[in-house]
Amino acid sequence: MTWQQVLPRFGDGDTAMADAALPMDNEAFAGFYERSARPLWAYLARVSGNAALADDLMQESFVRFLCSAQMARGEVDCRRYLFRVATNLMRDHWRQAKTTSIEDVAEEVFAVKDGSAQVEALTMLGPAMAQMRPRDKQILWLAHAEGYSHKEIAEITGLGSASVRLLLFRARRRMAELLREGSSRRAL
């Protein structure tokens, strides 16, 4: 998806309104989008377990980002704000009535197609991640895949920094248990 496809809702009449709200020019936004879109989509896809939902939430996150006043800040703050918007949108989605569960999602959603060692490790974690609670997946992803600190995760998720530390500890412990169970099943 290109950055021009992020705003399909804006018609010709709305373009002037959107341009007036943009402190970033098209070239600056295009660069920011190229650097942020893939990590944001990976976060949303991994935590939600649904590639189509990740596409929708990513698009909505960028639309809300473009309509906010947060773009005047530096890139790090913009990226944190973008992840916070995405997190809140995902939370809103989870609060809606469920029609399917994560168990109904095909295993291929968790498969990653790149050959790097980090991606291979994430692919091995897919079955264990599928068994974890959404908040645990979210915190693990932000900490390990995105490299955010406890304070940054707290800002993104709206939790307290001390809560993030405890939840991350528990999520790591749960992940280790699931990985041990999975390796003992494979050994049999």
N, C-alpha and C positions, 0 to 999 in steps of 0.2 A: 504494500500500500504506500502510495506517495503522499507527501504532505498536502498536495492540492486536493486529495480525496478526503482529507480529514474534515473539511467543512462543506459537505454536500447539502446541508440544510440551508445555508445562506443563499438566497436568491440575489439577483442583480440589485434590487433595492436595499437589501441588507448588507451588501458588500461595502458600501460607503460607511455604514454604521460600524461594521467590523473593523475597517481600516482606521477609523477615527479612534477606536479603542486600543489599537495595536501600537505599543511603544517600540516593538521590534519591526524591522523592515522584513520583506519577504525572504531576502537572502539569509538574514540572521535566523529567522524562524526555520527556514529549510535546513540550516546546519544543526540547529538545536533538535529538530525533529529527527534528522538522520542519526544523531548521537543518542537520542533518548527512546525512540520508538521500539527498537528491538529489545532492549532490557525491560522496558515497561510491559511489552507484550509477553515476554518470557515469564515475568513475575505473575501477570494475570492468568496466563495459561496454566502455569504450574500450580498456583494456589487454587484456582477455580476448577481445574481439571477439564476445561471445556474450551477448545480453540475458538469456536464461534463466539462464545461469550467474551473471550479475551479480545477478539476483534472489536466487538461492540463497545466494551468498556474502555478500550484504548481510544477509540474514536471519540467517545463522549468525554473522556478525560482531556483530550487535546482541545475539544470545543470549549469546555469549561475553562481550561487554562487560557485559551485565547481571549475569552471574555472577561478575564480577571485582571486585576491591577498588579498581579504578582510578577508580570514579565519585566518590570523595571528593575528587579533584583538581579543578582549575579546568576550564572548558570547553575551552580550547585544548589542555591536556594530554589530556583525555578524547577529543577529536577526533583527536589524533595517535595515541593508543592504539588507537582504533577503526580508523584507516587501517592501523596496523601489524598488527592482527588480520586485517583483510581481505587484506593483502599476504601474510601467512603462509598463509592459507587458499588463496589463489590459487596460491601456490608449491606447496603440497601437491597441489592439483588438477593442476598441470602435471607433477608427478612421477609421477602415476598413468599407467597404460597409456593411450595415446591411441587413440580410436576414429575421430576425425575430425581434420582439420587446419584451420588458419585459412583456407586457400584454399577449403575447402568451405563456409565461412560466407557467407551471402547478403550482397551489397553493401548491402542495405537496413539491415542492422544498424548500419552506419557513418553512415547518413543521420540528421541531426538535424532536428527539425521546427520549432524556434523560428526567428524571423526576424532576430535580432540580428546585428550585424556579427561579434562574436566567434564565435558559433555558425556563421555562414557560413564563416568562416575554418577552423574545425574540420572542417566538412563537406568543404572542399577538401583538407584534410590526410588524410581517410579513406583514400584509395587508397595514399598514401605510408605511412601508419601501418600498413596491412595488410601491407606488405612488411618491416616492421621486426621485430627480435627482441622478445619480450615484455618483457625487462628494459629495453630502450631506450624502449619505449612507456611503461612504468611510470614511469621517471625523468623523461621529458619531460612526462608528464601531471602528476606531482606538482609539478614545478618551474614549469610554465607555466599549467596550468589551475587548480591549487590554490594556487600561489604560495608553496610551501614553500621554505625556505632549504636549502643543502647539508647543514647540520647536522640539520635536521628530516627531510630525505629519508633521511639516514643512519640516524636513529633508527627511521624507519618501515620501511625495507628491511633493516636489519641490516648494512648495508655501512659501511665507514669513510668519513669525510667527504672525505678526499683521493680515495678511489675514486669517490665520487659526482661530484666535480668533473670527473675525467677521463672517466668514463662519460657524463656529461651533455654534455661537449664533443664526444665521439665521436658521440653520438646526434644532436646538433644538426647536425653535419657530414654524417652519413648522411641525415638528413631533408632537408637542403639539396640533396644530390646527387639524391635521389629526386624532389624537387620540380622541379629543373632538367630531369631526364629526362622527367618528366610534361609540363612546359610545352613542351619541344622536340617531343614526340610530338603534342601538341595543335596546334602551329604547322604541322605537316606536313599 
